């Protein structure tokens, strides 16, 4: 049986791939593309938990990731 392709997962993967490719270049917004791709793949709650778990508390607060994810 053929599985249905989930549009959000494909789009999230593309955002992450583009963000990683352009990360070392001076193109602005690559980190935002990576975070947006994670949100498309996992959802807001899981992405927030994943970033909070892997980042230092100071870094997480200074980047204001929680407020950015809420606005998206």
CORPEBEL-V81232 format. One record per residue. SS is DSSP state (A for helix, B for strand, O for the rest). PSI is psi as a letter, one per 40 degrees, with the letter a starting at -180 (none if undefined). D_FIRST is the distance of its C-alpha to the first C-alpha in Angstrom with 2 decimals. Layout:
BEGIN
ss->(SS	SS)
psi->(PSI	PSI)
d_first->(D_FIRST	D_FIRST)
END
This chain:
BEGIN
ss->(O	O	O	O	O	O	A	A	A	A	A	A	A	A	A	A	A	A	A	A	A	A	O	O	O	O	O	O	O	A	A	A	A	A	A	A	A	A	A	A	A	A	O	A	A	A	A	A	A	A	A	A	A	A	O	O	A	A	A	A	A	A	O	O	A	A	A	A	A	A	A	O)
psi->(h	h	i	h	h	h	d	d	d	d	d	d	d	d	d	d	d	d	d	d	d	e	d	e	i	e	h	i	e	d	d	d	d	d	d	d	d	d	d	d	d	d	i	d	d	d	d	d	d	d	d	d	d	e	i	i	d	d	d	d	d	d	e	f	d	d	d	d	d	d	d	none)
d_first->(0.00	3.78	6.48	9.60	12.55	15.49	18.63	21.03	19.62	19.73	23.19	24.41	23.53	25.36	28.34	28.65	28.49	31.10	33.22	33.30	34.14	36.97	38.21	41.07	42.24	44.55	41.94	42.19	39.29	37.08	37.18	36.25	33.16	32.10	32.73	30.95	27.87	27.98	28.29	25.23	23.20	24.68	26.67	30.45	31.27	29.31	30.66	34.14	33.97	32.67	35.49	38.09	37.22	37.44	40.36	43.95	45.31	47.86	45.38	42.96	45.88	47.48	44.37	43.86	40.11	39.82	41.52	39.52	36.18	37.55	38.58	35.15)
END
